[in-house]
C-alpha cells in the first residue's frame, strides 16, 4: 500500500475512490470527456473497463502527448526532485484535478459539442500516487495502445505554418488512391497547384520542421505508444492527418536526412509504410532500442528502460526486467544486465 505524507492510503484517494480494480484482473480506467462548447470548463468522469465484461472492454482512443511542454522542464534522473509543470484544473468526477497545460489544450480540441468521448490518458487513468498501480498498468501499456481503436498523437497548438503543412498532408492523404503512391500524388499536386503549393514550399517545410521539433518527439514513452498502435492520427491544433501520410512527408520533401536521428526513428515506428520497411521489422532487442533512442527524455531515468522494454523482442521474457517503481534505479540497471 502507498502511504502519503499524511499517513493516508494514496492508492484509494479521490477521485479514484470507488473507481478501483483488483490488480490481478485485466482492467483499466478510461476517462469520459463530457460534451461541451469550446469555452466550457473541462469535465470528465472515470469508467472502469474490464476484459471480463460481455463487451470485452469498452471501445476507446488512446492519447499520446508530451507531459511537459518544453525541453527545459525535462527530468531524466531518479535522484532529481520532481519539477511540477504548469497545471490547469479540470473537473474529474466532481473533484478539481490538475493536468498539464498541454494536456488541457488537447482535451479542449478533442471535446465534441454533442457527444462524449472515451479516452485512455495515462496522467488521469492511472493513479500516479500509487506505485503498485503504476507498476501494474505500465506492464499493460503495450496492450492498452494495441487495443485502442486509434492512437491520437497530440503535438500541441497550431500556427499558420503548421496549419499549412497539416492541410497539405491532409490533401495528400485524401488524394492518394489505393493503387497510387504518396510520391505520385505529391508530384501531381505540385503540377496541378503550383501557386498554392510550390510557391509556398518554404512555408510548407517550415511548418513541418516546427511539427517535428515539438516536445512529443523527445519523449521516450511515445516510442511504445506509436509503435503499439494499429492506427494513429497526428493532431496539431484543429488539424489532423493519418500517421501513414505524416511519417512519409519528410521523405517526400527531401528533408529526412536533416532530421535528428531519434526523430527519424520515431517516424519509422508509426503505423505506415516506413514501419513496414524499416529496421523495426528486424532487430528490436532492448539494447538496440536503448542505443537508438538514447537522446529521448523521460520523467525518471528508469522510464527509458520500462518504455522500451515493453516493445522490445525481450518483452516475452518478463524475467529480464520486471516493472517496479518501488525499487532503486541501481536495481533496475542490475536487472537489465
PyMOL commands that set and color helices and strands:
alter all, ss='L'
color gray80, all
select helices_A, chain A and resi 10-12+71-73+101-110+122-125+131-139+141-147+160-175+182-192+198-212+215-218+221-228+243-252+256-258+261-269+273-277+279-281+286-292+301-309+313-316+329-336
alter helices_A, ss='H'
color red, helices_A
select strands_A, chain A and resi 27-33+43-50+61-64+87-92+95-100+117-120+150-154+232-236+239-242
alter strands_A, ss='S'
color yellow, strands_A
deselect
rebuild
show_as cartoon
